[in-house]
């Protein structure tokens, strides 16, 4: 099993029933859909999974179900981050990581730490985590940016920090990391719509939201990029770009959950404070999906 986290990862949604309890049957259907269509690994309990709205018991149930459903076919990465360093360190210390290949740890949010604070946060995590760590830089959500300098310091000092999911959209920052990173450190796109140009500068893949619905298209595009065939990748990029833009238009995962309902993979329910997308966007996503599927 490939555990270097190159290629296509999927930030899997958490489907809910109408009563807002976890729909494990739908979760199983989505996992089958994405694995059968060529993804390289799965990310469980990321932002797209509405993980902050799950109880500890629900989160553990989702992890356990995912491990069983995946059945060692692809690596599983589990979201495990926050803005209370000691809480995360304690949680990691008490976790049984059997069946889990790595954690994805988001930059501390809300309390807006300095770069020294961000470094010390990840240092504390790296010193206790028994499995690989992928940093997650998403300034649009966290209000804190992991600078290239901080990322590189962590990458060079801690061998178990094996990559970063970069969702800053900052090409200059990504290029600086790529230029100076350790050989086996992966810079992974967190931006579906920017995936093609980001891979052209040296990113090694994506942790994708779009791939919940379109795993085959995303995986094929990423594989073309990894082989240096950007002409073929560009054809797929522009085919799915309207979808990639539309599903984020009224927030994530509201857009992708609507798409999964349209594709009859799950129901379209979210937990507050998130709400469903509006009818006009829903209809537009429906039409985009029909066009993509019809032109396979």
N, C-alpha and C positions, 0 to 999 in steps of 0.2 A: 504494500500500500504506500502510495506517494505521500510523504509527510513533510515535504519542503515548502508547502503552501504557495507554490507557483500555480498559475492557472486561474480557474474560476471557483471562487467560494460563494456561497449563498447565505445571506442574512435572512434566515427563515422566519416567517411570521408566526405568531401564535393565534391559531383560529379559535373563535369563540362561538358558542351557541347563542341563540336569542337571549337566553337568561344570563349571558356573559360568563358562563363557566367554560373551561377549556374544552375544545372539541378535538379530542385525541384521534378520532376517526379521520377527520379532515387533515390533521397534522400528518398522519400516516400517508394519506393520499398525496399530499404535497411533497413529502420526502421521497416517495416512490417516483413521482413525476420528475423531480430534479435529478435524482440519481440515474434513472433510466435514460436521461437526456444528456449525460456526459459531464456533469460537474465534478470538480476535483475534491472539494471538501464542503462541509456544512458548518455554518456558524449558528449556534443555539443561544438564545437569550441575549441577542444584541439589541440595539435600539429599535429595530424593525419588529422585534418580538414583543414590544410593549412591556419589556421586562420590569420596568419600574412600577408597573401596576399589578404585578403578580405577587402573591404571598410567598414566603419561603417554601411552604409546602407545595404550592403550585409549581414554583420554579424547579424544585427537585423532581417533581413528577414529570415535568416537561423534559428535563435532562434524561431521566431514566427511560422514558418512553422513546426518546430520540436514539439513545444508545441501542435499545432493543430493535427499533425499526431499521436503523442503519445497518446493524449486524456486521460491523467491521468492513463494510464495502468501501467507505471513504472515511477520511479522518473527520473528527468532530472537534470544533473549537467552541468553547463556552465563554460567553461574555461575563467578565468578573472584574468590575471596576467601580469607582465611586470617588467621593470627595472626602471620605473619612479614612485616612490611611490605616490607622490601627484596626478599624473594623474589617477592611479588606484583607489585611495581613492575618488577622484571627480567622477569618472565613477560609482563606487558603490553607491555613494550618490544620483546619478541621475537615477539609474536603477529601473524599476518596476520589481520586482521579482515574480510576479504572475505566477504560473505554473512552477517555478524553485525551486528545492529542496535544492541545494547547489552550491557553486562555487568550481572549482579546480584552485588553484592559484600557478603557477610555480615560482620557486625561481628566484630572479632577475638575469638576464643574462648579459653578456658582461662587465659590469662595475666591476665585481669581488668584491663584498662587503665582509667585515669581518663578523664573526659570530654575532657580535653586530649589524652590519648593517642589516643582515638578520632578526635578532630578531626584531629590531625596524620597519622594513618594514612590517612584518606580524602583529606586535602589532597595527600599524596604520590601517591596513586592518581590523583586528578583532574588533577594537573599533567602526567601522562604518558599518560593514556588518550585515544586519538583518537576514541572513540565515546561515546555517552551512558552514564551510570552510574546504576543504581538501587541505593540503599542497602538493606540487609536487616537489620531489627531483630528478633531472635528470642531474647529473654533466656532463655527456657526451655531453649535448647540452648547458648547461648554464655556464660552467666553474666555478660554485660555488656549494659547497656541503653543504646541511643543516645537520650539525653534529647531532649525537644522543642527545647530551647535549642541543643543541638549540631547537631541535624538542620537547624534553621532557619538557623544560621550557615553551614553547608555549602551549603544550598540557595541562599542569597542571594549567597554569595561565588564559587560555581563554577557557571557556566551549564551545564556538561556533567553536573552532578548533577541529574537530571531527575525523580527520584521516590524514594519509600521504600516497600519492602514492610514493612508493620507487622504483626508477629505477636506483639506484646506482650499483646494483649487489653486494653490500657489505653485506655479511651475518652477519659478526660480528656487524656491525652497526644496522642492522635490529633486531638482537637478544637483543642488549642493549636496544633498544626502547621497544621491547615487554616485557622485564623483568621489566621495570620501568614505563611503561605508565599507565595512568588512565584506569579504568576498561572498559569504553565504547569507548575508542580511537582505531580506526582501522588502522592497518598497511596493506596497499594494494599493491600488486605487480604491477610494471610497466614493468615487463619483462616476456613476454609470454613463452619464451623457458626455463626460470628458475622457472616457476610457481609451479610445483610439489615440488621441494626441498624447495622452500620458504614457501609454505603452511605447509610443514612438521615441520617447526620450529615455526609456529604460526601465519603466515599471514592469513588474513581473506578473501582473494579473490584477484581479479585482475581488473585492467582497461586495457582491451585487445584491441589490433589491429587485431589479428588473428580472433577474434569473429565477425568482420564484415562479413567474409566469412564463418566461421565455428562456429556459435553461439551455436548450439546444442552440439557439441563435447566439446567446452570449458565449457559451463554451466554444463554439466554432470560431467566432470572431477572435476570442482570446488566443486560441491555438494558432490561427493564421498570424496574429501579431508576434507570438513567440517564435514562429518560424521565419519571421521577416517578410511575410507576404502581405504587405499593407494594402495592396490593391484589392485583394479579396476581402480583407477585413473592412475596408472602407465601404464596400458594397453593402455589407451587413449593417455597419454602423449607421448609414443613412436610411436604411430600411427600418431600423428599430428606434431611431432617434426621436420621432414624434411620440412614440410610446414612452420612452425614457423621460422625456420632458413632461408629458401629461400626468404620469403617475405621481410626480412630486409637486404638481401645481398647487394642490390644496393640502399638502402635508403628507408625511410618511408615518405610518403605513396605510393611511386612508386610501390613497390612490391604488396601491398594489392590492389591497384587500378587495376593492371594487373589481379589479381585473380578475382576481382569483374567483370571485363569485360569477363573473361573466363566463369564465372558463369552466365553471361547475366543479371547482376543486374545493371550495369552502364557502361558508356563509360570510356575508359582509357585515360583521359586527366588531366594534371597537370598545375599549373601556375609556370612560371619561378620565381626563379632560379632552380626549380625542373624539371627534365626531365624523360621520360619513361625509364623503364629498357630495357636492351638489349634483342635481340631475343633469344639467347641461354637460358637465365634465364627464359624468358617468356615460352618457350617450356617446360622447366623443371617443372615450377610451374603448367602448364597445365597437365602434366603427373602425378604429385603428387596429384592434385585435383581429377583426374579420378580414381586413385588408392584408395583414401580415400572414395570417393562416391560409388565406386563399392563394397567396403568391408563393407558397412554399416550393 
